[in-house]
């Protein structure tokens, strides 16, 4: 069986006004995972909540006060050789001092159904 490519799903919440810029920056930083398609993302509205602690410099909210805001949750898949570039692209665009970036290992579906070279 051919060696599997490591694939990850990256998810992050971001203020809506940064969504297109984030998708453009990530797309320019990675090779597409899906043949013949790029800029492949999914996103939907969410509510985010946080409390900045002493010493924080929040983009939104005030130190020691709980904040709740409308955000967009964006997710996309990336091969392991572009994982660092994808995270760096998010950090370049994201306005938050501490963006919560989720990185989840996944199995690429094509590798489960494509015939192997040794059959």
Buried (B, 14 or more C-beta within 10 A) or exposed (E): EEEEEBBBBBBBBBBEEBBEEBBEBBBEBBEBBEEEEEEEBEBEEEEBEBEBEEEBEBBBBEEEEEBEBEBBBBBBBBBEEBBEBBBEBBEEBBEBEEBEBEEEEEEBEEBEEEEEEEE
